[in-house]
Amino acid sequence: MAYPVTAVLQDPAAAADHLLRHADVFGVAQATGHTTALGAARLELTLLPLPAFATDGYPVEQIRLVILPPGERVHAYPRTGSSRPFKHRNPQLRDLCLQYNRDDPALRWLPEDGLEPLVTLVHRHLIFEEAWRRSREWPCEDAPHGDDRQAPHRIVTTAMRKELGRWSRT
């Protein structure tokens, strides 16, 4: 069972300790947790690249993860390599654009998924950003940006349609 987001909000330091000692999440090398003045949970994480990517020179990433009460809004801020370009970063807040809000819930992180899937999503996103910097191609189907329509994003690849079926929440 995943570590609940409500528990992260109640005790971010215990959540950080959980990531380091008990979670089944690859690459969390350091983690600290604090409560902000507004009651948000702030986790400072050091994430190691997967071994094959480390061999290729992918960087160790420093990330600040902020979970706002009641736990539905999350912001992930890269703390290393501030001059690096990012393809999926929100321009105003400078946080990572982790998911497309009109995607099917099966393709998005939801608070009930818990902390470990959130950290995995952030880690994967940082790896994808590095892959994009190297190749100028996003390594999976890419959600649209600047799209103000209210319709759901249409899945175009067979691989993503399979994932949608695999992870369906209904």
Disulfide bonds with the S-S distance in Angstrom:
none
